[in-house]
Amino acid sequence: MATEEYIIQAQDLRKAFYSRQQRRQIQAVKGINLAIRPGETFGLIGPDGAGKTTMMRLLAGLMQPTSGRATVCGYDTTRDAFRIKERVGYMAQQFSLYGDLTVAENLRFFGSVYGVAAATQEKRVPQLLSFAGLERFQARRAAQLSGGMKKKLALACLLIHEPEVALLDEPTLGVDPVSRREFWNLLSALRIERGLTILVCTPYMDEAERCHRVGLILDGELLACDTPANIKAMVSQELIQLCPSHLKKAKEMLQNMEGVLELQTYGNLLHVFLDDADRRQPELERALQAAGIAIEGLRRVQPRMEEAFVSLIGRQRQGR
Amino acid sequence: MNELAIQVKGLTKRFGNFTAVDNISFEVRRGEIFGFLGPNGAGKTTTIRILLGLLQPTAGEARVLGYDVLREAKAACQHVGYMSQLFTLYMDLSAEENVRFYGQAYGLTKKCVQERKAQVLAMAGLTGRERELTSHLSGGWRQRLALGCAIVHEPELLFLDEPTAGVDPVSRREFWQLIYEMSAQGKTIFVTTHYMDEAERCQRLAIISGGRLVAMGSPDELRTKEMRGHVLEITCARPEVALRLLNRERGRLAIEEVALYGAQIHVVAPDQAIQSDVVALLAQEGIEVQTVNWIIPSLEDVFIASIKEERVLI
């Protein structure tokens, strides 16, 4: 199955829910097309309520689309949902580990749920414990693990049946930067050594940059779908950074200057988004100096994924 | 009036054998945006709870807005707002009912609640949606509503415990605009976060690890003074493969830390002489290197470096 060109495919996928409170249909996913290659790490990003989790559930075969079609590992998510579960590991946002089972017991429990033979479990459990760096904690109850370790255990649990595809819904939420880094290093190992295909939703833009390709979803539609480098290149605004001697006064001045699109404060630094930095930067320097504001550390900054996200979403919302 | 919003001296909290907060001291000035960073379980929430008067310290002292947290917690309470990790809103109440509930809980008069309610909802951008059930609001709106509820009694000092966890970048930005507006009005903000770009927005930061304070200063000071070692930034083809390669050769190359930042690699080393060895190693493995620069460390570099020693002990 993995020899097909695309391991995950969605064609004009749609999902509508009836909302009892709002007494109307809500279109959560509005005609999304997606094609993901084997071994690819694909990131889904978008504001809250954009349809990311619905997309994940549709692809995991946990929910039926209203119309359109999706295949995972060559199987139709509606007709062959069972086959998909054998080949896919799904980590939901509130991943339910069993808190009163130990680390090793959780792994064995998920092994049994996925129908992994006892002899195979005996072999895989130690491998997964070592992979996740949890050997020392295998007798500890899952409830007693730190946040980062819980996430690593959850990842190990979804690998027990050796899936070809991992669907991860915000897997590092609320986890500190060190644990986040460790978690992503595990994902790297999986994709390099095992060729695992990973579809991951994340609110962290630095994680999005680690994906091969990123899909930006807004209101159930795919707004952009490309490599992180190409998505960053879609930002038309230019960004400069400076440290003014009088922050408040500088902000007030810059807010009303022509060509200034947006201001963001970072401690005593200002990020200024301009329509044309070559033209505006000298004007801006002159204006601030004339007002007796000294400037330090003025430099052009390459927009990051974060800026791309905010700018693309903003542009789309304004157009409506 | 006291110039310091928070004074903490030798604060310690033990739970049985476990020392959650280990002899920490710091001060926060009025009007400051103070960031409190640390890994999960470092003692951040425990510290906040002590400062709110919800937990008694084992040793040391703490003053909030000049009030002693042990003896005068009640008096301090009226001037302090708190937004917890799981914004505690009532899902089956409407937006305005939540604000009213918190207003009454803080002991505001009916008239005062009515007045503040309109202001708070306008600040949260919820004017026109007052009657919507909180459970219908998406993450970003809920978060702004929770902030509104935390400031309904116009506190002088606001504690925000991971206020933006799981909130998308657009909403996070709008949230920080609100924080800056409050700071401009002279309010003091004490915030914990796992987002290093948010830490950059604070005026001063403290890093806590294993209950101990391991670094303190402005974001700039932390980047330039606290960081031991230099940071080499590499842009190259197949960064994940390069990362593993460099990790394997860490000992031989005298590298302290290797990590991915988005699509780039950061190598931390005590000596800049390693550059040629690193480049040679990558070339030898057929990895094309596009750029190599010694850079000012990012806050994440500093964070990782300063908590590293603590982690070895855990």
Interface residues (C-beta under 8 A of the other chain):
Chain A: Q21 Q22 I45 G46 P47 D48 G49 S146 G147 G148 E170 L173 G174 V175 D176 P177 V178 S179 R180 R181 W184 N185 S188 A189 R191 I192 P203 Y204 M205 D206 E209 R210 P228 A229 K248 Q264 T265 Y266 G267 N268 L269 R304 M305 E306 F309 V310 I313 G314
Chain B: I33 G38 P39 N40 G41 A42 Q85 L133 H136 S138 G139 G140 E162 A165 G166 V167 D168 P169 V170 S171 R173 W176 Y180 A184 H194 Y195 M196 D197 E200 R201 C202 Q203 S218 P219 D220 E240 V241 L243 R244 A259 L260 Y261 G262 A263 E300 F303 I304 I307 R311
